[in-house]
């Protein structure tokens, strides 16, 4: 049964028009995806410069790897009734000495709770990166991302901490082959069941 999506539609329109991060290097351009019937939430960091320009979340090499992990097509991934994509910061934050800057701190407090409340069917939250882990796990996370991901079964089947699928993390993937061998098949089974 299709639920009334008007409250979510209005909320998304306001979020996409948000300018609380005025002054960003490429300007505010919120990137997010949500649907009333979405069952899987991707809680990530913030859009990168490539996705900012394209205007679509995870439309880059990271997104390709993430879709492979999930075992889904682009069509399935970009259907907001399948996947909600809510980064901790909706806009590209700019670049610093070590790569992209952290998500802007104003975004999550302004938008996260109202958007999550408008998506009551979420059954699995995929948490990518330290800032998303801080928000979704708080004190339940370990000192390092690797240690938190190793404890994935403690949060399963409602939540799954993940490393960022960025090509920059290739050394992490090589150092942690258990992740793709053990975690990804279980994730793919769960995603198939939810879709």
C-alpha positions, -999 to +999 in steps of 0.1 A: +000+000+000+014+034-010+015+059+019+009+096+015+042+111+006+032+147+006+048+155+040+081+140+028+078+157-006+074+191+012+103+183+035+126+173+006+117+205-013+127+226+017+159+205+022+169+208-014+164+246-013+185+249+019+212+275+021+224+273+057+258+265+043+261+296+022+297+304+014+308+269+005+334+267-023+309+254-049+279+269-032+250+251-015+235+223-037+220+197-013+222+161-026+199+136-010+174+110-019+144+097+001+111+080-004+083+072+020+085+035+013+123+032+014+135+003+034+173+009+033+190+041+044+225+050+033+240+073+060+271+087+045+295+117+050+289+145+023+289+146-014+322+149-033+330+175-059+322+151-088+288+142-074+281+179-067+287+188-103+266+158-115+238+165-090+234+129-080+247+112-049+272+084-054+275+090-091+312+083-090+337+054-084+326+052-048+290+047-059+300+020-083+317+000-056+288+006-032+263-007-058+286-038-062+286-043-025+248-041-024+244-063-055+220-038-071+217-020-105+218+018-109+181+018-115+174+000-082+199+022-064+185+055-076+149+045-069+140+065-037+114+039-028+143+014-025+171+035-010+172+067+010+205+085+008+210+110+036+246+122+041+255+139+073+261+171+052+240+175+020+264+198+003+300+194-009+321+209+020+353+218+000+388+204+002+414+206+029+450+193+033+439+157+038+411+155+012+375+166+015+366+187+045+342+172+071+304+176+066+292+210+077+280+208+113+247+227+107+232+202+083+225+171+104+208+189+133+186+209+109+174+180+087+183+145+099+155+138+125+126+153+104+136+133+074+141+101+093+107+105+109+091+108+075+106+074+064+090+049+089+097+018+068+135+019+071+147-015+082+184-014+074+208+016+079+242+014+062+266+037+080+296+050+059+324+069+076+333+084+109+308+113+111+279+090+102+291+065+128+293+092+154+257+102+147+242+067+144+263+047+169+276+073+194+293+056+223+286+021+208+313+026+182+349+015+187+379+037+187+387+030+151+365+025+120+381-009+114+373-021+150+337-009+146+333-027+112+348-059+127+319-058+153+293-055+125+273-085+138+265-067+171+245-041+151+230-065+125+204-068+110+192-032+116+224-014+111+257-021+093+289+000+098+309+002+066+342+016+054+337+043+027+337+026-007+361+053-021+391+042-043+412+060-017+405+031+007+420+004-015+447-002+011+420-008+037+403-033+015+436-051+008+444-052+045+410-064+055+400-091+030+376-106+055+352-077+049+344-085+013+346-123+020+323-123+051+302-092+053+293-084+016+275-118+009+254-113+041+246-077+031+236-087-004+212-114+009+196-088+032+193-062+005+177-088-018+152-097+009+143-060+015+139-052-022 
